[in-house]
């Protein structure tokens, strides 16, 4: 079920143009991509199993100016990748391996159109806030 990532043609040039107008404007692009990533987080959190809630709380948007990213796990929930993708944990407990995961990627594939819409709206708002005309 591995879908291709979404590529925004001209995003690097858009960032460069924004930086030419004002060096602070490209930060808005990162925030726009975080907004789209947060959509996936909001939809995935209820699917993640919870005993303490740490795995659910570990999901966070980590976008850059050119890439929308969602991270899970970290020091507070180092077992999150095992929950999502499977394999054998440090105690020898096996969980069936799913290449596309159970939660994040599945949610992304399920809501990909909505994700693109949120991302497009947020990027349009960044452009409008910079005084650019969107056609």
C-alpha positions as CSV (number, residue, x, y, z in Angstrom):
1,X,0.0,0.0,0.0
2,X,3.0,2.3,-0.2
3,X,1.8,5.5,-1.9
4,X,4.3,7.9,-3.4
5,X,5.1,10.9,-1.3
6,X,3.6,14.2,-2.3
7,X,6.0,16.5,-4.1
8,X,5.2,20.2,-4.3
9,X,6.8,21.5,-7.5
10,X,8.4,24.8,-6.9
11,X,8.4,24.7,-3.1
12,X,12.1,25.4,-2.9
13,X,11.8,28.3,-5.2
14,X,8.8,29.6,-3.2
15,X,10.9,29.5,-0.1
16,X,13.7,31.3,-1.8
17,X,11.3,34.0,-3.1
18,X,9.8,34.5,0.4
19,X,13.3,34.8,1.8
20,X,14.0,37.5,-0.7
21,X,11.0,39.5,0.4
22,X,11.7,39.0,4.2
23,X,14.0,36.6,5.9
24,X,11.2,35.6,8.4
25,X,8.6,34.6,5.8
26,X,10.0,31.0,5.2
27,X,9.2,30.2,8.8
28,X,5.5,30.4,7.7
29,X,6.1,27.6,5.2
30,X,7.4,25.3,8.0
31,X,4.4,26.2,10.2
32,X,2.0,25.5,7.2
33,X,3.6,22.1,6.7
34,X,3.3,21.5,10.5
35,X,-0.4,22.3,10.2
36,X,-0.9,19.6,7.6
37,X,1.2,17.1,9.7
38,X,-0.9,17.9,12.7
39,X,-4.0,16.8,10.8
40,X,-2.4,13.3,10.4
41,X,-1.4,13.3,14.1
42,X,-4.9,14.2,15.2
43,X,-6.4,11.4,13.2
44,X,-3.7,8.8,14.1
45,X,-3.7,9.4,17.9
46,X,-6.9,7.5,18.7
47,X,-5.6,4.5,16.7
48,X,-2.4,4.1,18.8
49,X,-2.8,1.7,21.7
50,X,-2.5,3.3,25.1
51,X,-1.7,2.1,28.6
52,X,0.0,5.2,29.9
53,X,-0.6,7.5,26.9
54,X,3.1,8.1,26.3
55,X,3.1,6.6,22.8
56,X,0.2,8.8,21.8
57,X,1.7,11.9,23.3
58,X,5.0,11.2,21.5
59,X,3.6,12.0,18.1
60,X,4.7,15.4,17.0
61,X,5.0,17.5,13.8
62,X,8.7,18.0,12.9
63,X,8.4,19.8,9.5
64,X,11.1,21.7,7.8
65,X,10.7,24.4,5.1
66,X,10.6,21.7,2.5
67,X,9.2,18.6,4.1
68,X,6.2,17.8,6.3
69,X,7.2,15.2,8.9
70,X,5.6,13.4,11.8
71,X,7.8,11.8,14.5
72,X,6.8,9.3,17.1
73,X,8.7,7.7,20.0
74,X,11.8,9.4,21.3
75,X,13.1,9.0,24.8
76,X,9.7,9.0,26.5
77,X,8.2,6.3,24.3
78,X,11.2,4.4,22.6
79,X,8.9,1.5,21.9
80,X,6.6,3.5,19.6
81,X,8.3,2.1,16.3
82,X,7.7,-1.4,17.6
83,X,4.0,-0.6,18.2
84,X,3.6,0.9,14.8
85,X,5.7,-1.3,12.6
86,X,6.2,-4.5,14.7
87,X,9.2,-6.7,15.0
88,X,10.9,-8.0,18.2
89,X,11.2,-5.8,21.2
90,X,14.1,-5.8,23.7
91,X,12.3,-8.4,25.8
92,X,11.8,-10.8,22.9
93,X,8.1,-10.1,22.4
94,X,7.3,-10.5,18.7
95,X,4.7,-8.4,16.8
96,X,4.0,-9.0,13.1
97,X,6.0,-6.6,11.0
98,X,4.0,-4.2,8.8
99,X,6.2,-2.3,6.3
100,X,3.7,0.6,6.1
101,X,3.0,0.6,9.8
102,X,-0.3,0.4,11.6
103,X,-1.0,4.0,12.6
104,X,0.8,6.9,11.0
105,X,1.3,5.8,7.4
106,X,-2.1,4.1,7.4
107,X,-3.7,7.3,8.6
108,X,-1.8,9.3,6.0
109,X,-2.9,7.0,3.2
110,X,-6.5,7.2,4.4
111,X,-6.6,11.0,4.6
112,X,-4.1,11.9,1.9
113,X,-6.6,14.1,0.0
114,X,-7.5,16.0,3.1
115,X,-3.8,16.4,4.0
116,X,-3.1,17.9,0.5
117,X,-6.1,20.3,0.9
118,X,-4.9,21.5,4.3
119,X,-1.4,21.9,3.0
120,X,-2.5,23.9,0.0
121,X,-4.7,26.2,2.1
122,X,-1.9,26.8,4.6
123,X,0.7,27.6,1.8
124,X,-1.8,29.9,0.1
125,X,-2.3,31.7,3.4
126,X,1.5,32.1,3.7
127,X,1.7,33.6,0.2
128,X,-1.2,35.9,0.8
129,X,0.3,37.1,4.1
130,X,3.5,37.9,2.2
131,X,1.5,40.0,-0.2
132,X,1.7,37.7,-3.1
133,X,-1.2,37.2,-5.5
134,X,-2.5,33.6,-5.9
135,X,-4.0,32.7,-9.2
